[in-house]
Amino acid sequence: MLNEAVYHRPKDNYAYACTESELHIMIRTKKNDIEQVNLLHGDPFDWADGKWLFQSKPMILKGSDSLFDYWFAEISPPYRRLRYGFILEDGGESVFYGEKGFFEEPIHDTGYYFCFPFLNKADIFKAPEWVKETVWYQIFPERFANGDPSINPEGTLPWGSTDPTPENFFGGDFEGVISHLDHLNELGITGIYFTPIFKAFSNHKYDTIDYMEIDPQFGDKKTFKKLIDACHERGIKVMLDAVFNHSGYYFPPFQDVLEKGEASDYKDWFHIHEFPVQTEPKANYDTFAFTPFMPKLNTENQAVKEYLLEVGRYWVREFDIDGWRLDVANEVDHAFWRDFRKEVKAIKPDLYILGEIWHDSMPWLRGDQFDAVMNYPFTTNVLNLFAKQSITPAEFTENMVSVMNMYPKPVNEAAFNLVDSHDTPRILTECSGDVMRMKQVYTFMLTFEGTPCIYYGDEIGMTGVHDPGCRKCMEWDSEKQDRDLFSHIQKLIKIRCSQPLLANEGTLSFLPADYHKQCIAYTRSNGSETILVILNTSDSEAAFTIPFDFTDKSVTDVWDGKPYEFNEKDPSIKLDGYSFRILKF
């Protein structure tokens, strides 16, 4: 038994309150090292004859990655207090593991056990329920549709007449979005994530000039309210992009600092290293990614903090938006985000708060800051298997088990899953133009836990390399759209919406990584019903044998809605290259 590989901490993804009565406990051990784990648990005040009384419960093997096994148990302590430890067995040895380390036998003293002091309702992570069933659609407003040419910025080019650059404009606006909401309804979209819409200098609008004003190239507040109302009437939520880490170069407070230097009332709004302020040859103030035209805001300054908190409140209060996506969220201090959450949730408790963080985000996902982050570990793994084909199905499964165990189950259910965006090459380009592989990407994402997002135009086969290539004008000529791809994604969304198991009900489990060389498979189950998803990730035919007894169960092919009949002589499932099955038991 390799004790050094055993890991548990009594918080975060290893011990957390899932509901007002239920705790989830997890422990990590070396892969294939431990045969059984039992959870010893009891109330800290339950003693008899000088000994602490505890009970034992077998833990289940939740999954395995390349290095570790993850063991899991649900527990409902009657008095919402818990002390607990673990019995680890490897077939020849049995040890007790608690807060003070490893021992040969369990000890009847609570001081040797991990502690979950009390299950407080206020500490439960709770994202808005509606998010779990939402399918998002990301819109880059400048490139979606031009509905009102009268507000085109100077030098606007004809729609799609040339490749996008960091400087050119094509006139996308709110009226363009409003006029194409039928397209989103037809696809099955129930949420829109807009990249920044506030007054800015660039075409991407991440260099804000005025956080309280709509950029005039998109319309005005009246038009924006019209857009919000039109979306809500169609059952579509709206999430805006908040750029609070940095402002734009032409943000009036920064211009005041440039003009007045140390005498400016706004000099502490930014992180100025020395005066006078200079942008060349290198900015002598903190910026976003060494970009002198995006000076970093000092969110620890009270005036800055109150200004940005009012921005957060204003657009929720006055326009009834449904979510905030927070740009470069990991570079803003935690105290600011805690206050931000309190302020905006006081106005709209079920507002969705999404952070842009590309790495392990547990410090932001403890219930006091964000409801979710953009799930880039998910993105990387999906691209490596389906698009780049740089890992095997077994490696993919192991990596995904690792990703799933980074966070508690309620966090995973609200995770914002994406495969591309305005910051990355488009998914079809990543798939080298292979539509079959792209279909598999969306089949996986739309049957996986979390809340999925489609980047505008992916559904009709748009391509594009890294920024600015990924920011082309939306293709509205139906003759140039891949309508078969549209129908595929549309059908997946309908299935997801009609099958609660595919929209974050129940538990998701991968079949062991070494089960099949060509296929990946996972189940989504609520105890009485199970959906099995199988994807053949190769270009050659595969035969997949279901590794559990299903002979007494009716089986439905979810894709076509018909009963699935197995061949008694050969019960394996045949899958063509790059194909899939979604079976319900």
PEFENBEL-V881453 format. One record per run of one state. SS is the DSSP state (~ for helix, > for strand, _ for the rest). FROM is the first residue (numbers start at 1). TO is the last residue. If there is no record, write none. Layout:
SS/FROM/TO  SS/FROM/TO
This chain:
_/1/2  ~/3/5  _/6/6  >/7/7  _/8/14  >/15/17  _/18/22  >/23/30  _/31/35  >/36/42  _/43/46  >/47/48  _/49/50  >/51/52  _/53/54  >/55/58  _/59/59  >/60/64  _/65/67  >/68/75  _/76/81  >/82/89  _/90/93  >/94/98  _/99/100  >/101/103  _/104/109  ~/110/112  _/113/113  >/114/116  _/117/120  ~/121/123  _/124/128  ~/129/133  _/134/135  >/136/139  _/140/140  ~/141/143  _/144/148  ~/149/151  _/152/173  ~/174/178  _/179/180  ~/181/187  _/188/190  >/191/194  _/195/197  >/198/200  _/201/207  >/208/214  _/215/220  ~/221/233  _/234/236  >/237/242  _/243/245  >/246/246  _/247/251  ~/252/263  _/264/266  ~/267/269  >/270/270  _/271/271  >/272/272  _/273/284  >/285/285  _/286/286  >/287/288  _/289/290  >/291/297  _/298/301  ~/302/319  _/320/322  >/323/326  _/327/328  ~/329/331  _/332/333  ~/334/347  _/348/351  >/352/355  _/356/361  ~/362/364  _/365/371  >/372/374  _/375/375  ~/376/387  _/388/392  ~/393/404  _/405/408  ~/409/414  _/415/415  >/416/417  _/418/426  ~/427/430  _/431/434  ~/435/445  _/446/450  >/451/455  _/456/457  ~/458/460  _/461/468  ~/469/471  _/472/477  ~/478/480  _/481/482  ~/483/498  _/499/499  ~/500/502  _/503/506  >/507/510  _/511/518  >/519/525  _/526/529  >/530/536  _/537/541  >/542/544  _/545/555  >/556/557  _/558/561  >/562/563  _/564/572  >/573/575  _/576/579  >/580/584  _/585/585
